[in-house]
Amino acid sequence: MNPKQIILLTKRAFTASLMRVAFNGTSRFRLPRSYYFNGRNRSIFAPSEAGLSNDFINLLLDDEYGLKTLKSYPQTIVDIGGNIGLFSQMAGALFPKARIHSYEPNPRIHGYL
């Protein structure tokens, strides 16, 4: 493992611990049923799909969209392809006054959104 990978895994483990989620490595990580974020416990309702664990890592542990570093407060957020709602849930927690529109066209997953 190279130094960049070690730093990334350490950051993920630290962020996960703040969220009260066990993180034992990227390949072994499983989507939690709940997590702690921005002062509240939050629930996740999702089908059993391996890719959703990666979505949690990317969105919540890595903040791949940079929501935590935005300099301005969005009034409206549009989430196209909302999947199970992880992005919308995070955005709503960070920007509680923003109006969030989330759309998921897949009828199989729409109910989880």
Biopython code that builds the backbone (N, CA, C, O; Angstrom):
import numpy as np
from Bio.PDB.StructureBuilder import StructureBuilder

atoms = [
    (1, "MET", "N", (0.852, -1.172, 0.000)),
    (1, "MET", "CA", (0.000, 0.000, 0.000)),
    (1, "MET", "C", (0.902, 1.241, 0.000)),
    (1, "MET", "O", (1.865, 1.328, 0.762)),
    (2, "ASN", "N", (0.565, 2.194, -0.873)),
    (2, "ASN", "CA", (1.381, 3.400, -0.953)),
    (2, "ASN", "C", (0.891, 4.455, 0.051)),
    (2, "ASN", "O", (-0.204, 4.322, 0.596)),
    (3, "PRO", "N", (1.689, 5.495, 0.297)),
    (3, "PRO", "CA", (1.314, 6.507, 1.299)),
    (3, "PRO", "C", (-0.026, 7.199, 1.034)),
    (3, "PRO", "O", (-0.752, 7.508, 1.979)),
    (4, "LYS", "N", (-0.364, 7.446, -0.229)),
    (4, "LYS", "CA", (-1.654, 8.078, -0.545)),
    (4, "LYS", "C", (-2.815, 7.185, -0.132)),
    (4, "LYS", "O", (-3.813, 7.670, 0.402)),
    (5, "GLN", "N", (-2.691, 5.892, -0.375)),
    (5, "GLN", "CA", (-3.739, 4.945, 0.007)),
    (5, "GLN", "C", (-3.885, 4.881, 1.527)),
    (5, "GLN", "O", (-5.001, 4.805, 2.041)),
    (6, "ILE", "N", (-2.785, 4.910, 2.232)),
    (6, "ILE", "CA", (-2.812, 4.874, 3.699)),
    (6, "ILE", "C", (-3.501, 6.118, 4.242)),
    (6, "ILE", "O", (-4.313, 6.027, 5.162)),
    (7, "ILE", "N", (-3.187, 7.266, 3.684)),
    (7, "ILE", "CA", (-3.817, 8.520, 4.117)),
    (7, "ILE", "C", (-5.318, 8.480, 3.853)),
    (7, "ILE", "O", (-6.109, 8.863, 4.715)),
    (8, "LEU", "N", (-5.720, 8.018, 2.664)),
    (8, "LEU", "CA", (-7.140, 7.940, 2.314)),
    (8, "LEU", "C", (-7.888, 6.991, 3.258)),
    (8, "LEU", "O", (-8.963, 7.333, 3.753)),
    (9, "LEU", "N", (-7.335, 5.821, 3.507)),
    (9, "LEU", "CA", (-7.989, 4.864, 4.400)),
    (9, "LEU", "C", (-8.062, 5.378, 5.833)),
    (9, "LEU", "O", (-9.050, 5.144, 6.529)),
    (10, "THR", "N", (-7.025, 6.075, 6.273)),
    (10, "THR", "CA", (-7.024, 6.656, 7.619)),
    (10, "THR", "C", (-8.092, 7.734, 7.730)),
    (10, "THR", "O", (-8.806, 7.809, 8.730)),
    (11, "LYS", "N", (-8.200, 8.571, 6.696)),
    (11, "LYS", "CA", (-9.227, 9.620, 6.680)),
    (11, "LYS", "C", (-10.628, 9.007, 6.698)),
    (11, "LYS", "O", (-11.502, 9.469, 7.432)),
    (12, "ARG", "N", (-10.837, 7.982, 5.903)),
    (12, "ARG", "CA", (-12.133, 7.309, 5.869)),
    (12, "ARG", "C", (-12.468, 6.699, 7.231)),
    (12, "ARG", "O", (-13.596, 6.827, 7.708)),
    (13, "ALA", "N", (-11.505, 6.046, 7.848)),
    (13, "ALA", "CA", (-11.741, 5.430, 9.152)),
    (13, "ALA", "C", (-12.069, 6.486, 10.204)),
    (13, "ALA", "O", (-12.948, 6.279, 11.041)),
    (14, "PHE", "N", (-11.370, 7.606, 10.162)),
    (14, "PHE", "CA", (-11.635, 8.685, 11.121)),
    (14, "PHE", "C", (-13.031, 9.270, 10.911)),
    (14, "PHE", "O", (-13.785, 9.444, 11.869)),
    (15, "THR", "N", (-13.373, 9.573, 9.660)),
    (15, "THR", "CA", (-14.699, 10.130, 9.355)),
    (15, "THR", "C", (-15.797, 9.145, 9.738)),
    (15, "THR", "O", (-16.820, 9.541, 10.295)),
    (16, "ALA", "N", (-15.591, 7.876, 9.445)),
    (16, "ALA", "CA", (-16.567, 6.849, 9.808)),
    (16, "ALA", "C", (-16.749, 6.780, 11.325)),
    (16, "ALA", "O", (-17.868, 6.612, 11.810)),
    (17, "SER", "N", (-15.662, 6.908, 12.065)),
    (17, "SER", "CA", (-15.778, 6.859, 13.526)),
    (17, "SER", "C", (-16.595, 8.031, 14.048)),
    (17, "SER", "O", (-17.353, 7.878, 15.006)),
    (18, "LEU", "N", (-16.450, 9.212, 13.424)),
    (18, "LEU", "CA", (-17.267, 10.365, 13.806)),
    (18, "LEU", "C", (-18.747, 10.113, 13.515)),
    (18, "LEU", "O", (-19.625, 10.641, 14.198)),
    (19, "MET", "N", (-19.007, 9.301, 12.492)),
    (19, "MET", "CA", (-20.377, 8.966, 12.110)),
    (19, "MET", "C", (-20.900, 7.742, 12.859)),
    (19, "MET", "O", (-22.024, 7.295, 12.633)),
    (20, "ARG", "N", (-20.070, 7.211, 13.752)),
    (20, "ARG", "CA", (-20.427, 6.024, 14.540)),
    (20, "ARG", "C", (-20.696, 4.814, 13.644)),
    (20, "ARG", "O", (-21.629, 4.040, 13.860)),
    (21, "VAL", "N", (-19.840, 4.686, 12.632)),
    (21, "VAL", "CA", (-19.939, 3.599, 11.661)),
    (21, "VAL", "C", (-18.611, 2.848, 11.664)),
    (21, "VAL", "O", (-17.546, 3.466, 11.700)),
    (22, "ALA", "N", (-18.670, 1.536, 11.627)),
    (22, "ALA", "CA", (-17.457, 0.727, 11.552)),
    (22, "ALA", "C", (-16.896, 0.769, 10.132)),
    (22, "ALA", "O", (-17.618, 0.541, 9.162)),
    (23, "PHE", "N", (-15.619, 1.058, 10.026)),
    (23, "PHE", "CA", (-14.957, 1.039, 8.727)),
    (23, "PHE", "C", (-13.716, 0.169, 8.858)),
    (23, "PHE", "O", (-12.750, 0.543, 9.524)),
    (24, "ASN", "N", (-13.750, -0.987, 8.221)),
    (24, "ASN", "CA", (-12.624, -1.912, 8.302)),
    (24, "ASN", "C", (-11.980, -2.138, 6.937)),
    (24, "ASN", "O", (-11.470, -3.220, 6.647)),
    (25, "GLY", "N", (-12.012, -1.125, 6.129)),
    (25, "GLY", "CA", (-11.428, -1.207, 4.788)),
    (25, "GLY", "C", (-12.477, -1.065, 3.714)),
    (25, "GLY", "O", (-13.643, -1.407, 3.915)),
    (26, "THR", "N", (-12.062, -0.565, 2.584)),
    (26, "THR", "CA", (-12.990, -0.274, 1.496)),
    (26, "THR", "C", (-13.671, -1.533, 0.964)),
    (26, "THR", "O", (-14.886, -1.535, 0.763)),
    (27, "SER", "N", (-12.926, -2.579, 0.738)),
    (27, "SER", "CA", (-13.522, -3.787, 0.138)),
    (27, "SER", "C", (-14.417, -4.545, 1.111)),
    (27, "SER", "O", (-15.290, -5.296, 0.678)),
    (28, "ARG", "N", (-14.222, -4.368, 2.406)),
    (28, "ARG", "CA", (-15.033, -5.083, 3.406)),
    (28, "ARG", "C", (-16.159, -4.220, 3.974)),
    (28, "ARG", "O", (-16.964, -4.705, 4.769)),
    (29, "PHE", "N", (-16.226, -2.977, 3.586)),
    (29, "PHE", "CA", (-17.222, -2.060, 4.144)),
    (29, "PHE", "C", (-18.621, -2.440, 3.675)),
    (29, "PHE", "O", (-18.833, -2.737, 2.499)),
    (30, "ARG", "N", (-19.569, -2.428, 4.600)),
    (30, "ARG", "CA", (-20.965, -2.697, 4.283)),
    (30, "ARG", "C", (-21.794, -1.483, 4.659)),
    (30, "ARG", "O", (-21.532, -0.827, 5.667)),
    (31, "LEU", "N", (-22.780, -1.195, 3.855)),
    (31, "LEU", "CA", (-23.657, -0.054, 4.088)),
    (31, "LEU", "C", (-24.304, -0.174, 5.468)),
    (31, "LEU", "O", (-24.944, -1.182, 5.765)),
    (32, "PRO", "N", (-24.143, 0.842, 6.308)),
    (32, "PRO", "CA", (-24.767, 0.761, 7.635)),
    (32, "PRO", "C", (-26.268, 1.020, 7.552)),
    (32, "PRO", "O", (-26.753, 1.592, 6.576)),
    (33, "ARG", "N", (-26.986, 0.605, 8.560)),
    (33, "ARG", "CA", (-28.425, 0.876, 8.634)),
    (33, "ARG", "C", (-28.676, 2.285, 9.175)),
    (33, "ARG", "O", (-29.745, 2.860, 8.971)),
    (34, "SER", "N", (-27.676, 2.824, 9.864)),
    (34, "SER", "CA", (-27.796, 4.188, 10.384)),
    (34, "SER", "C", (-26.402, 4.779, 10.550)),
    (34, "SER", "O", (-25.403, 4.060, 10.565)),
    (35, "TYR", "N", (-26.355, 6.086, 10.674)),
    (35, "TYR", "CA", (-25.104, 6.786, 10.913)),
    (35, "TYR", "C", (-25.423, 8.107, 11.606)),
    (35, "TYR", "O", (-26.560, 8.577, 11.578)),
    (36, "TYR", "N", (-24.418, 8.693, 12.219)),
    (36, "TYR", "CA", (-24.560, 9.950, 12.935)),
    (36, "TYR", "C", (-23.914, 11.043, 12.083)),
    (36, "TYR", "O", (-22.743, 10.944, 11.716)),
    (37, "PHE", "N", (-24.686, 12.083, 11.773)),
    (37, "PHE", "CA", (-24.158, 13.148, 10.918)),
    (37, "PHE", "C", (-24.799, 14.472, 11.277)),
    (37, "PHE", "O", (-26.020, 14.577, 11.394)),
    (38, "ASN", "N", (-23.971, 15.470, 11.449)),
    (38, "ASN", "CA", (-24.430, 16.834, 11.717)),
    (38, "ASN", "C", (-25.409, 16.883, 12.905)),
    (38, "ASN", "O", (-26.450, 17.539, 12.855)),
    (39, "GLY", "N", (-25.035, 16.169, 13.961)),
    (39, "GLY", "CA", (-25.794, 16.242, 15.196)),
    (39, "GLY", "C", (-26.990, 15.324, 15.349)),
    (39, "GLY", "O", (-27.718, 15.417, 16.338)),
    (40, "ARG", "N", (-27.208, 14.429, 14.376)),
    (40, "ARG", "CA", (-28.378, 13.545, 14.448)),
    (40, "ARG", "C", (-28.060, 12.150, 13.926)),
    (40, "ARG", "O", (-27.211, 11.969, 13.053)),
    (41, "ASN", "N", (-28.757, 11.181, 14.477)),
    (41, "ASN", "CA", (-28.708, 9.833, 13.906)),
    (41, "ASN", "C", (-29.605, 9.826, 12.676)),
    (41, "ASN", "O", (-30.698, 10.391, 12.687)),
    (42, "ARG", "N", (-29.137, 9.190, 11.633)),
    (42, "ARG", "CA", (-29.886, 9.135, 10.386)),
    (42, "ARG", "C", (-29.991, 7.682, 9.937)),
    (42, "ARG", "O", (-29.024, 6.924, 10.019)),
    (43, "SER", "N", (-31.156, 7.311, 9.467)),
    (43, "SER", "CA", (-31.402, 5.934, 9.039)),
    (43, "SER", "C", (-31.218, 5.794, 7.539)),
    (43, "SER", "O", (-31.416, 6.738, 6.774)),
    (44, "ILE", "N", (-30.835, 4.592, 7.143)),
    (44, "ILE", "CA", (-30.704, 4.251, 5.731)),
    (44, "ILE", "C", (-31.589, 3.035, 5.470)),
    (44, "ILE", "O", (-31.470, 2.012, 6.143)),
    (45, "PHE", "N", (-32.468, 3.159, 4.495)),
    (45, "PHE", "CA", (-33.286, 2.043, 4.046)),
    (45, "PHE", "C", (-32.845, 1.735, 2.626)),
    (45, "PHE", "O", (-32.962, 2.578, 1.737)),
    (46, "ALA", "N", (-32.344, 0.546, 2.416)),
    (46, "ALA", "CA", (-31.777, 0.241, 1.105)),
    (46, "ALA", "C", (-31.834, -1.247, 0.814)),
    (46, "ALA", "O", (-31.846, -2.069, 1.731)),
    (47, "PRO", "N", (-31.870, -1.591, -0.476)),
    (47, "PRO", "CA", (-31.767, -3.000, -0.839)),
    (47, "PRO", "C", (-30.336, -3.479, -0.606)),
    (47, "PRO", "O", (-29.432, -2.668, -0.410)),
    (48, "SER", "N", (-30.137, -4.752, -0.627)),
    (48, "SER", "CA", (-28.804, -5.311, -0.449)),
    (48, "SER", "C", (-28.076, -5.293, -1.793)),
    (48, "SER", "O", (-28.202, -6.216, -2.597)),
    (49, "GLU", "N", (-27.321, -4.234, -2.015)),
    (49, "GLU", "CA", (-26.535, -4.093, -3.249)),
    (49, "GLU", "C", (-25.142, -3.610, -2.889)),
    (49, "GLU", "O", (-24.990, -2.638, -2.150)),
    (50, "ALA", "N", (-24.145, -4.273, -3.399)),
    (50, "ALA", "CA", (-22.760, -3.955, -3.066)),
    (50, "ALA", "C", (-22.382, -2.519, -3.433)),
    (50, "ALA", "O", (-21.638, -1.873, -2.695)),
    (51, "GLY", "N", (-22.873, -2.021, -4.536)),
    (51, "GLY", "CA", (-22.510, -0.682, -4.992)),
    (51, "GLY", "C", (-22.922, 0.427, -4.045)),
    (51, "GLY", "O", (-22.315, 1.498, -4.048)),
    (52, "LEU", "N", (-23.945, 0.189, -3.231)),
    (52, "LEU", "CA", (-24.411, 1.220, -2.307)),
    (52, "LEU", "C", (-23.393, 1.504, -1.214)),
    (52, "LEU", "O", (-23.319, 2.623, -0.707)),
    (53, "SER", "N", (-22.614, 0.505, -0.852)),
    (53, "SER", "CA", (-21.537, 0.729, 0.120)),
    (53, "SER", "C", (-20.520, 1.706, -0.448)),
    (53, "SER", "O", (-20.031, 2.590, 0.255)),
    (54, "ASN", "N", (-20.207, 1.539, -1.729)),
    (54, "ASN", "CA", (-19.277, 2.468, -2.378)),
    (54, "ASN", "C", (-19.860, 3.870, -2.455)),
    (54, "ASN", "O", (-19.137, 4.855, -2.308)),
    (55, "ASP", "N", (-21.165, 3.963, -2.685)),
    (55, "ASP", "CA", (-21.809, 5.281, -2.708)),
    (55, "ASP", "C", (-21.670, 5.974, -1.354)),
    (55, "ASP", "O", (-21.391, 7.171, -1.294)),
    (56, "PHE", "N", (-21.861, 5.229, -0.276)),
    (56, "PHE", "CA", (-21.718, 5.797, 1.067)),
    (56, "PHE", "C", (-20.290, 6.300, 1.280)),
    (56, "PHE", "O", (-20.078, 7.399, 1.794)),
    (57, "ILE", "N", (-19.326, 5.491, 0.882)),
    (57, "ILE", "CA", (-17.918, 5.889, 1.022)),
    (57, "ILE", "C", (-17.649, 7.166, 0.239)),
    (57, "ILE", "O", (-17.093, 8.126, 0.773)),
    (58, "ASN", "N", (-18.046, 7.171, -1.022)),
    (58, "ASN", "CA", (-17.769, 8.331, -1.875)),
    (58, "ASN", "C", (-18.484, 9.591, -1.400)),
    (58, "ASN", "O", (-17.873, 10.656, -1.304)),
    (59, "LEU", "N", (-19.762, 9.473, -1.108)),
    (59, "LEU", "CA", (-20.548, 10.658, -0.742)),
    (59, "LEU", "C", (-20.282, 11.139, 0.676)),
    (59, "LEU", "O", (-20.013, 12.320, 0.894)),
    (60, "LEU", "N", (-20.356, 10.235, 1.633)),
    (60, "LEU", "CA", (-20.311, 10.651, 3.031)),
    (60, "LEU", "C", (-18.918, 10.618, 3.647)),
    (60, "LEU", "O", (-18.568, 11.520, 4.409)),
    (61, "LEU", "N", (-18.127, 9.618, 3.342)),
    (61, "LEU", "CA", (-16.790, 9.569, 3.925)),
    (61, "LEU", "C", (-15.801, 10.445, 3.161)),
    (61, "LEU", "O", (-14.968, 11.120, 3.766)),
    (62, "ASP", "N", (-15.896, 10.435, 1.828)),
    (62, "ASP", "CA", (-14.952, 11.214, 1.022)),
    (62, "ASP", "C", (-15.466, 12.603, 0.639)),
    (62, "ASP", "O", (-14.687, 13.442, 0.186)),
    (63, "ASP", "N", (-16.770, 12.859, 0.816)),
    (63, "ASP", "CA", (-17.385, 14.136, 0.408)),
    (63, "ASP", "C", (-16.977, 14.491, -1.018)),
    (63, "ASP", "O", (-16.484, 15.588, -1.283)),
    (64, "GLU", "N", (-17.193, 13.537, -1.938)),
    (64, "GLU", "CA", (-16.710, 13.708, -3.310)),
    (64, "GLU", "C", (-17.300, 14.922, -4.046)),
    (64, "GLU", "O", (-16.705, 15.405, -5.009)),
    (65, "TYR", "N", (-18.450, 15.412, -3.607)),
    (65, "TYR", "CA", (-19.029, 16.595, -4.236)),
    (65, "TYR", "C", (-18.660, 17.885, -3.508)),
    (65, "TYR", "O", (-19.054, 18.971, -3.933)),
    (66, "GLY", "N", (-17.913, 17.776, -2.424)),
    (66, "GLY", "CA", (-17.438, 18.959, -1.717)),
    (66, "GLY", "C", (-18.510, 19.754, -0.991)),
    (66, "GLY", "O", (-18.371, 20.965, -0.816)),
    (67, "LEU", "N", (-19.573, 19.093, -0.568)),
    (67, "LEU", "CA", (-20.655, 19.818, 0.110)),
    (67, "LEU", "C", (-20.180, 20.494, 1.392)),
    (67, "LEU", "O", (-20.645, 21.583, 1.730)),
    (68, "LYS", "N", (-19.261, 19.857, 2.101)),
    (68, "LYS", "CA", (-18.788, 20.420, 3.366)),
    (68, "LYS", "C", (-17.923, 21.663, 3.172)),
    (68, "LYS", "O", (-17.679, 22.405, 4.123)),
    (69, "THR", "N", (-17.465, 21.890, 1.955)),
    (69, "THR", "CA", (-16.563, 23.023, 1.721)),
    (69, "THR", "C", (-17.202, 24.142, 0.896)),
    (69, "THR", "O", (-16.520, 25.094, 0.518)),
    (70, "LEU", "N", (-18.497, 24.038, 0.616)),
    (70, "LEU", "CA", (-19.156, 25.101, -0.151)),
    (70, "LEU", "C", (-19.066, 26.428, 0.600)),
    (70, "LEU", "O", (-19.268, 26.482, 1.813)),
    (71, "LYS", "N", (-18.766, 27.475, -0.122)),
    (71, "LYS", "CA", (-18.621, 28.797, 0.491)),
    (71, "LYS", "C", (-19.955, 29.550, 0.574)),
    (71, "LYS", "O", (-20.102, 30.478, 1.369)),
    (72, "SER", "N", (-20.912, 29.144, -0.247)),
    (72, "SER", "CA", (-22.223, 29.792, -0.206)),
    (72, "SER", "C", (-23.285, 28.759, 0.175)),
    (72, "SER", "O", (-23.085, 27.554, 0.027)),
    (73, "TYR", "N", (-24.395, 29.252, 0.658)),
    (73, "TYR", "CA", (-25.475, 28.406, 1.127)),
    (73, "TYR", "C", (-26.503, 28.251, 0.011)),
    (73, "TYR", "O", (-27.166, 29.226, -0.345)),
    (74, "PRO", "N", (-26.653, 27.042, -0.555)),
    (74, "PRO", "CA", (-27.619, 26.881, -1.651)),
    (74, "PRO", "C", (-29.056, 26.974, -1.151)),
    (74, "PRO", "O", (-29.392, 26.489, -0.070)),
    (75, "GLN", "N", (-29.894, 27.611, -1.968)),
    (75, "GLN", "CA", (-31.317, 27.703, -1.637)),
    (75, "GLN", "C", (-32.090, 26.535, -2.225)),
    (75, "GLN", "O", (-33.092, 26.095, -1.662)),
    (76, "THR", "N", (-31.618, 26.035, -3.362)),
    (76, "THR", "CA", (-32.262, 24.924, -4.045)),
    (76, "THR", "C", (-31.201, 23.909, -4.452)),
    (76, "THR", "O", (-30.138, 24.274, -4.954)),
    (77, "ILE", "N", (-31.498, 22.647, -4.233)),
    (77, "ILE", "CA", (-30.600, 21.558, -4.614)),
    (77, "ILE", "C", (-31.415, 20.573, -5.440)),
    (77, "ILE", "O", (-32.506, 20.172, -5.034)),
    (78, "VAL", "N", (-30.889, 20.185, -6.597)),
    (78, "VAL", "CA", (-31.561, 19.227, -7.464)),
    (78, "VAL", "C", (-30.688, 17.978, -7.548)),
    (78, "VAL", "O", (-29.520, 18.045, -7.932)),
    (79, "ASP", "N", (-31.260, 16.867, -7.191)),
    (79, "ASP", "CA", (-30.565, 15.582, -7.186)),
    (79, "ASP", "C", (-31.219, 14.689, -8.236)),
    (79, "ASP", "O", (-32.246, 14.059, -7.981)),
    (80, "ILE", "N", (-30.610, 14.646, -9.415)),
    (80, "ILE", "CA", (-31.127, 13.821, -10.513)),
    (80, "ILE", "C", (-30.457, 12.455, -10.427)),
    (80, "ILE", "O", (-29.230, 12.357, -10.446)),
    (81, "GLY", "N", (-31.250, 11.422, -10.333)),
    (81, "GLY", "CA", (-30.709, 10.083, -10.111)),
    (81, "GLY", "C", (-30.435, 9.916, -8.623)),
    (81, "GLY", "O", (-29.339, 9.521, -8.224)),
    (82, "GLY", "N", (-31.432, 10.218, -7.812)),
    (82, "GLY", "CA", (-31.293, 10.266, -6.363)),
    (82, "GLY", "C", (-30.978, 8.940, -5.694)),
    (82, "GLY", "O", (-30.608, 8.916, -4.520)),
    (83, "ASN", "N", (-31.118, 7.828, -6.423)),
    (83, "ASN", "CA", (-30.819, 6.514, -5.890)),
    (83, "ASN", "C", (-31.587, 6.293, -4.591)),
    (83, "ASN", "O", (-32.813, 6.402, -4.592)),
    (84, "ILE", "N", (-30.908, 5.987, -3.481)),
    (84, "ILE", "CA", (-31.601, 5.766, -2.206)),
    (84, "ILE", "C", (-31.639, 7.021, -1.333)),
    (84, "ILE", "O", (-32.143, 6.989, -0.211)),
    (85, "GLY", "N", (-31.101, 8.127, -1.857)),
    (85, "GLY", "CA", (-31.208, 9.403, -1.158)),
    (85, "GLY", "C", (-30.036, 9.806, -0.292)),
    (85, "GLY", "O", (-30.165, 10.734, 0.506)),
    (86, "LEU", "N", (-28.891, 9.140, -0.417)),
    (86, "LEU", "CA", (-27.751, 9.502, 0.420)),
    (86, "LEU", "C", (-27.301, 10.945, 0.204)),
    (86, "LEU", "O", (-27.050, 11.671, 1.167)),
    (87, "PHE", "N", (-27.198, 11.362, -1.066)),
    (87, "PHE", "CA", (-26.780, 12.736, -1.346)),
    (87, "PHE", "C", (-27.803, 13.730, -0.798)),
    (87, "PHE", "O", (-27.432, 14.708, -0.149)),
    (88, "SER", "N", (-29.067, 13.489, -1.050)),
    (88, "SER", "CA", (-30.114, 14.396, -0.569)),
    (88, "SER", "C", (-30.142, 14.455, 0.948)),
    (88, "SER", "O", (-30.359, 15.517, 1.531)),
    (89, "GLN", "N", (-29.923, 13.319, 1.582)),
    (89, "GLN", "CA", (-29.905, 13.287, 3.046)),
    (89, "GLN", "C", (-28.733, 14.111, 3.589)),
    (89, "GLN", "O", (-28.889, 14.863, 4.551)),
    (90, "MET", "N", (-27.578, 13.966, 2.975)),
    (90, "MET", "CA", (-26.406, 14.736, 3.399)),
    (90, "MET", "C", (-26.618, 16.222, 3.141)),
    (90, "MET", "O", (-26.341, 17.051, 4.008)),
    (91, "ALA", "N", (-27.106, 16.559, 1.955)),
    (91, "ALA", "CA", (-27.348, 17.961, 1.609)),
    (91, "ALA", "C", (-28.375, 18.583, 2.550)),
    (91, "ALA", "O", (-28.214, 19.725, 2.980)),
    (92, "GLY", "N", (-29.420, 17.841, 2.866)),
    (92, "GLY", "CA", (-30.440, 18.339, 3.780)),
    (92, "GLY", "C", (-29.904, 18.574, 5.180)),
    (92, "GLY", "O", (-30.318, 19.512, 5.862)),
    (93, "ALA", "N", (-28.982, 17.718, 5.609)),
    (93, "ALA", "CA", (-28.380, 17.889, 6.930)),
    (93, "ALA", "C", (-27.461, 19.112, 6.970)),
    (93, "ALA", "O", (-27.417, 19.835, 7.964)),
    (94, "LEU", "N", (-26.737, 19.329, 5.886)),
    (94, "LEU", "CA", (-25.810, 20.468, 5.837)),
    (94, "LEU", "C", (-26.513, 21.788, 5.539)),
    (94, "LEU", "O", (-26.080, 22.845, 5.997)),
    (95, "PHE", "N", (-27.595, 21.724, 4.774)),
    (95, "PHE", "CA", (-28.305, 22.930, 4.349)),
    (95, "PHE", "C", (-29.801, 22.778, 4.655)),
    (95, "PHE", "O", (-30.604, 22.618, 3.736)),
    (96, "PRO", "N", (-30.175, 22.826, 5.922)),
    (96, "PRO", "CA", (-31.561, 22.531, 6.306)),
    (96, "PRO", "C", (-32.602, 23.498, 5.756)),
    (96, "PRO", "O", (-33.784, 23.159, 5.717)),
    (97, "LYS", "N", (-32.201, 24.680, 5.334)),
    (97, "LYS", "CA", (-33.165, 25.633, 4.777)),
    (97, "LYS", "C", (-33.302, 25.516, 3.258)),
    (97, "LYS", "O", (-34.169, 26.151, 2.658)),
    (98, "ALA", "N", (-32.452, 24.710, 2.646)),
    (98, "ALA", "CA", (-32.500, 24.546, 1.194)),
    (98, "ALA", "C", (-33.686, 23.668, 0.805)),
    (98, "ALA", "O", (-34.069, 22.750, 1.530)),
    (99, "ARG", "N", (-34.241, 23.969, -0.329)),
    (99, "ARG", "CA", (-35.308, 23.137, -0.895)),
    (99, "ARG", "C", (-34.630, 22.088, -1.777)),
    (99, "ARG", "O", (-33.864, 22.422, -2.681)),
    (100, "ILE", "N", (-34.920, 20.823, -1.502)),
    (100, "ILE", "CA", (-34.256, 19.735, -2.220)),
    (100, "ILE", "C", (-35.267, 19.006, -3.088)),
    (100, "ILE", "O", (-36.318, 18.570, -2.618)),
    (101, "HIS", "N", (-34.928, 18.883, -4.369)),
    (101, "HIS", "CA", (-35.727, 18.122, -5.329)),
    (101, "HIS", "C", (-34.891, 16.906, -5.703)),
    (101, "HIS", "O", (-33.800, 17.047, -6.255)),
    (102, "SER", "N", (-35.393, 15.720, -5.409)),
    (102, "SER", "CA", (-34.654, 14.505, -5.705)),
    (102, "SER", "C", (-35.515, 13.591, -6.569)),
    (102, "SER", "O", (-36.679, 13.337, -6.259)),
    (103, "TYR", "N", (-34.932, 13.109, -7.643)),
    (103, "TYR", "CA", (-35.657, 12.286, -8.611)),
    (103, "TYR", "C", (-34.898, 10.991, -8.867)),
    (103, "TYR", "O", (-33.681, 11.001, -9.051)),
    (104, "GLU", "N", (-35.616, 9.890, -8.876)),
    (104, "GLU", "CA", (-35.038, 8.584, -9.196)),
    (104, "GLU", "C", (-35.973, 7.885, -10.167)),
    (104, "GLU", "O", (-37.096, 7.537, -9.801)),
    (105, "PRO", "N", (-35.524, 7.673, -11.416)),
    (105, "PRO", "CA", (-36.402, 7.068, -12.425)),
    (105, "PRO", "C", (-36.552, 5.549, -12.313)),
    (105, "PRO", "O", (-37.482, 4.985, -12.891)),
    (106, "ASN", "N", (-35.671, 4.885, -11.592)),
    (106, "ASN", "CA", (-35.725, 3.432, -11.485)),
    (106, "ASN", "C", (-36.816, 3.036, -10.499)),
    (106, "ASN", "O", (-36.667, 3.282, -9.303)),
    (107, "PRO", "N", (-37.907, 2.431, -10.959)),
    (107, "PRO", "CA", (-39.004, 2.086, -10.058)),
    (107, "PRO", "C", (-38.621, 1.069, -8.982)),
    (107, "PRO", "O", (-39.237, 1.030, -7.917)),
    (108, "ARG", "N", (-37.619, 0.257, -9.253)),
    (108, "ARG", "CA", (-37.177, -0.742, -8.274)),
    (108, "ARG", "C", (-36.527, -0.072, -7.060)),
    (108, "ARG", "O", (-36.624, -0.591, -5.949)),
    (109, "ILE", "N", (-35.883, 1.043, -7.252)),
    (109, "ILE", "CA", (-35.154, 1.704, -6.162)),
    (109, "ILE", "C", (-35.885, 2.947, -5.659)),
    (109, "ILE", "O", (-35.600, 3.440, -4.568)),
    (110, "HIS", "N", (-36.817, 3.446, -6.446)),
    (110, "HIS", "CA", (-37.514, 4.705, -6.103)),
    (110, "HIS", "C", (-38.110, 4.677, -4.705)),
    (110, "HIS", "O", (-38.070, 5.691, -4.008)),
    (111, "GLY", "N", (-38.657, 3.559, -4.276)),
    (111, "GLY", "CA", (-39.262, 3.450, -2.961)),
    (111, "GLY", "C", (-38.305, 3.684, -1.808)),
    (111, "GLY", "O", (-38.732, 4.064, -0.718)),
    (112, "TYR", "N", (-37.025, 3.465, -2.030)),
    (112, "TYR", "CA", (-36.024, 3.673, -0.986)),
    (112, "TYR", "C", (-35.638, 5.147, -0.868)),
    (112, "TYR", "O", (-35.179, 5.598, 0.181)),
    (113, "LEU", "N", (-35.830, 5.881, -1.946)),
    (113, "LEU", "CA", (-35.503, 7.314, -1.954)),
    (113, "LEU", "C", (-36.353, 8.039, -0.942)),
    (113, "LEU", "O", (-36.233, 9.255, -0.792)),
]
sb = StructureBuilder()
sb.init_structure("model")
sb.init_model(0)
sb.init_chain("A")
sb.init_seg("    ")
for serial, (resi, resn, name, xyz) in enumerate(atoms, 1):
    if name == "N":
        sb.init_residue(resn, " ", resi, " ")
    sb.init_atom(name, np.array(xyz, "f"), 0.0, 1.0, " ", f" {name:<3s}", serial, name[0])
structure = sb.get_structure()
